[in-house]
Amino acid sequence: MHFCGFLATKIQTGLTIKVPNPTTGVKKLKSKRDVLVDTALRLFYTQGFNATGIDKILAESGVAKMTMYKHFKSKDDLILAALTHRDEQFRDWLTSEMQKASTNPREQILAMYDALEEWFHGRAFKGMGFSGCAFINASSEFAKLDHPAHQIAAEHKRCVLEHITDLCEKAGASNPKQLAEELALLKEGAIVTAQVRGMPESARIAKTIATGLLDAALRD
C-alpha cells in the first residue's frame, strides 16, 4: 500500500528471466530492466551513486550493455529508476510494519521506530544491510535542490511525513502537522545517528521521546 503518489512512471518492457517467488516458490517472470534496477539499487546503496560504475552493474546483473541502453539512456536515468524503486520498496515495507503492529494510529506511529531498529540491524531488506537512508545519501551526492535525484529524495520524505500526519490526525492531535514534523525529525535523527555512530539503539531512544510527544499532544 502506498500513501503518496510516485514521481516517476515505471515502464516494464523487454526481455524477461525467471526468478523464484519467495512466497509461493513458483517461478515468475522478471524483466531484465527490473534485474538492472535491483542490482543498481543494491550497489548504489551499499557503495555510493558516484562510486558505482555502469560496468560493475552490468557485471553483477548479467545484463548486456546493449540491453541496458534499450531501457536507460544514461547512468543518471538508471539512478532515478533505482531511487523510484527504493521509494516504493521502502514505503511498502514501512507501512506494512506499522499496520502489522496495531490498528491504533498512536501505536502505529510508535511501531515505526521499532521497524527502524530492525532496519538499522540490517534485518529489513535481504542482501542490502544498512548503509543509511538511500534518500539522504542521494541528496548528499546530488546536493542541488533542482537535481532530479534530489527531488525524488525530497518527495520520498514528504510522502512519509504525509502518512505520519494522517496518523496524527486519526489519533486526535490538535495540531497534527506540527506533531508529525516533530516525529519525522526524530525518525531522521535516528537514521543519521545509526549510520554515523553505528548506534542502532537510536531507534529506541527516538521511540521514547516520541512516546512523550504523543502523550502530551493527545492530552490537549
Residue, then its C-alpha position, 0 to 999 in steps of 0.5 A: m500500500h502506498f500513501c503518496g503518489f510516485l514521481a516517476t512512471k515505471i515502464q516494464t518492457g523487454l526481455t524477461i528471466k525467471v526468478p523464484n517467488p519467495t512466497t509461493g516458490v513458483k517461478k515468475l517472470k522478471s524483466k531484465r530492466d527490473v534485474l538492472v534496477d535491483t542490482a543498481l539499487r543494491l550497489f548504489y546503496t551499499q557503495g555510493f551513486n558516484a562510486t558505482g560504475i555502469d560496468k560493475i552493474l552490468a557485471e553483477s546483473g548479467v545484463a548486456k550493455m546493449t540491453m541496458y541502453k534499450h531501457f536507460k539512456s544514461k547512468d543518471d536515468l538508471i539512478l532515478a529508476a533505482l531511487t523510484h524503486r527504493d521509494e516504493q520498496f521502502r514505503d511498502w515495507l514501512t507501512s506494512e510494519m506499522q499496520k502489522a503492529s496495531t490498528n491504533p494510529r498512536e501505536q502505529i506511529l510508535a511501531m515505526y521506530d521499532a521497524l527502524e531498529e530492525w532496519f538499522h540491524g540490517r534485518a529489513f531488506k535481504g542482501m542490502g544491510f544498512s548503509g543509511c537512508a538511500f534518500i539522504n545519501a542521494s541528496s548528499e551526492f546530488a546536493k542541488l535542490d533542482h537535481p532530479a535525484h534530489q527531488i525524488a529524495a525530497e518527495h520520498k520524505r514528504c510522502v512519509l511525513e504525509h502518512i505520519t500526519d494522517l496518523c496524527e490526525k486519526a489519533g486526535a492531535s490538535n495540531p497534527k502537522q506540527l506533531a508529525e514534523e516533530l516525529a519525522l525529525l526524530k525518525e531522521g535523527a535516528i537514521v543519521t545517528a545509526q549510520v554515523r555512530g553505528m548506534p542502532e539503539s537510536a531507534r529506541i531512544a527516538k521511540t521514547i521521546a516520541t512516546g512523550l510527544l504523543d502523550a502530551a499532544l493527545r492530552d490537549 
